[in-house]
Amino acid sequence: LVSATPLPERLAPWYLWTCLCLASGYVGMSTGYHCRSKGFLAGGLTSLIFLLLLLSGMGVAFVWPMHELWYQWKILLPLLTGSIGGIIGVNLNS
């Protein structure tokens, strides 16, 4: 995306986190829609599983200390958007 468009490369981590938040929100919304109750919990847990799968794949592909990532505040943003997506998904059933 960065090499095909005039977007600056220094903002690439922010593009990644934005896409991750959008994907977590969609996964949470889909889970909330199918659960039909407790959307905050269902969306948050589903986005946590999604995030753990992505991070474990990154840990296998790249050798770097993953424990340092958990101290960043940015790890909570996809969990929050997944939970909000779960709430929206439950309310789509009405």
MOKA-V437310 format. One record per residue. N is the residue number from 1. SS is DSSP state (H for helix, E for strand, - for the rest). Layout:
n->{N N}
ss->{SS SS}
This chain:
n->{1 2 3 4 5 6 7 8 9 10 11 12 13 14 15 16 17 18 19 20 21 22 23 24 25 26 27 28 29 30 31 32 33 34 35 36 37 38 39 40 41 42 43 44 45 46 47 48 49 50 51 52 53 54 55 56 57 58 59 60 61 62 63 64 65 66 67 68 69 70 71 72 73 74 75 76 77 78 79 80 81 82 83 84 85 86 87 88 89 90 91 92 93 94}
ss->{- - - - - - - - H H H H H H H H H H H H H H H H H H H H H H H H H H H - - - H H H H H H H H H H H H H H H H H H H H H H H - - - - H H H H H H - - H H H H H H H H H H H H H H H H H H - - -}
